[in-house]
Amino acid sequence: MISVVLFALAGILIGGVIQLVKSDATKFSIGITAVLALLATAGGFAWWPSGEA
């Protein structure tokens, strides 16, 4: 369940990165948002169910 939430958060953050790039935001804010998106994606894969019961 937590992996789904993290992947959803990553999707929202990636959309935020796209909007920041389109609006000519600072590279710092784009970078921070991109790093958070990558961390959310990595966390989603870390909590991905391994299939063991």
N, C-alpha and C positions, 0 to 999 in steps of 0.2 A: 504494500500500500504506500509506504513512504517513497518507494522508487517512482511511482506514478506521480506523486506530488512534486518530487524534485524534477522530473522530466517536464512537467507542466510549468514549473517555475523557470526552468531553463528556456522553454519556448517563449515565455513572456519576456524574459531578459534579452533573448536574441532579437525579438521584435523591437525592444527598446534600443538595442544597438543600431538596428537598421534606421529607426526614426532619428536617433542622434546623429548618424552620419548624414541623413538627408537634410537635417536642419543645421548642418555645419557647426555642431557643438565642439567643445574643446577636446583635444585628443586624450586628455586626462579622464574626462568623464566617460568617453567612449571606451577607454581601456579598462576602467574600473568595472563598468557594466559588462564588458566582455569577459573579464576575469571571473566575475560572479556567475555568469552563464556557464563558463567552463567548469567551475566548482560544482554548480548544481548538477550538471551533466555527469561529472565524475562521481558525485555522491549517489546519483540515480543508478549508475552501474555498480557501485559498491554495495548498494542495498538490493540489487537485483536478486530475486530468489534463485538459489542454487539447485533447487529440485530435490534437496534432501529433506525428508520428513522427520 
